[in-house]
Amino acid sequence: MAILETLDITTVGVAVAVSAVLAVVAYRSFTSKSRGCLHPEEFKKFKLVKRTQLSHNVAEFRFALPTPKSVLGLPIGKHISCKGKDATGAEVVKPYTPTTLDSDVGYFELVIKMYPQGRMSHHFREMRVGDYLAVKGPKGRFNYQVGQVRAFGMLAGGSGITPMYQVARAILENLDDKTKVHLIYANVTFEDILLKEELNGLASSYPDSFKVYYVLNEPPEVWNGGVGFVSKEMIKAHCPPPASDIQILRCGPPPMNKAMAAILDDLGYSSEMQFQF
């Protein structure tokens, strides 16, 4: 009987010990995952595991994180700094916004438009699967909390769509977030539109929460979007009007950002209602 009691006590003790070890492992795994893989001041290298050419000068780059369960650890609306070398071999650092969220575990993706004279564009153009990219972050001034505004208006141009897509996707995929998103996305030609399939997918999946209006400077013959540059009339028609519980986000080429700021001022949007990435 004493032997049985000793065995029972020993069994319980082992079970408790095992449970404790498993709890510690689970906690460490959770906290490690929560922390993410970035460092704000030190560059860390991530391996390119997939490169998908989307057009003649645009490609999607997928980089592996340390483990299949790792997350990048990038807050909504933040970006990363990427380091590479230009055509002369000189070091260059440029900010980019991943199109993935922390719900995408084990990897992160960048959609890059590579310009002929772009210094960092050269680095991405030369990257091949198996190469490593040096990254640090998070970076950026934008901070987002669920419910901080009733609606966002978004004015994006060219590759400036990436932070808008990141924010919109995070809002729409969170069932507790009721924020409305109204996007105006401007480009030169139809072929220049980045993430078009993904944006149309969001509009189809969340018709009550997400609206997108495309504007082209050189539209095709058959086109039902906007034509020319983003105008005051377009903003009035497709963005929420000025109010204390809305915000208009801007991200595009410097001339566009400057023009949009002037139009928003004329329409009565205060500085608190505007944010430029």
C-alpha positions, 0 to 999 in steps of 0.5 A: 500500500505504501508502495502504491501511495509512493508511486501515486505521489511520484506520478503526480509529481512527474505530471506536475513537473511536465505540465510546468515545463510545457507551460514554460515552453508555451509561454516562451513560444508565445512571448517570442512570437509576440516580440517579433523578429525585428530590432529598431537599431540593428539590421537583421538578415532575412533569406529570400525564398520566393520571387514572383515577377508581377510586371516588367518592373514590379516583383513580390519578394517573400522572405523567410522568418527564423521559424515557421511560427515566427512573426515579423512583429510590425505594428499596423502602419509601421514600415521597415528600413532595408539596406542594400547596395546600388549599381556603384556598390555604395550602401543605400537604406530605404523604407518599405512597407510589407504587404503582410501582417503578423497573421502571416506567420513564418514570412513577410512579403514586399511588393517592389516597383523597381525604377531604372535609376533607383538606387535600392531598386538596383539591389532588389533587381539583382536579388535572387532566391537564397540571397539575404536582405538586411532589415531593421524596424519598426519605423514610422510615426503612424500609430493605430488603435481599433476605434480611433476613428470612424472612417479613413480616407486614403489618397495613394499614388504608385507604390504609396499603396503599400502602407494603405493596403497594410492598414486597410487589410488589418482593419478589415480582417479584424472582426472587432474593428468597424472602421470604414475605409475609402481609398482613392488610388492614382497611377499613370497607366492601368499596368501601373496599378499595384495589388489590384487583385488584392484590393478588388478582393477586399472590396468584394469581401467587405463591400460595406467597409471598403471602397476603392476608386482608381484614377489613371492619368493615361486610361485605356479606351474602356475605363470607368474610373477617374481620369487625370489627377486626383481632384477636389471633386473626386475627394468630395465624392469618394472620401468621408467629409471633414469631421472630428472622427475621421482621418485622411491618410496620404502616401505618394510621390512628393508632388502628389502629397503636396497637391493633396495637402493643399486640396484637403486644406481647401476642403476644410480638413484640419491638420489633425484630420490629415496624416502623411506617411 
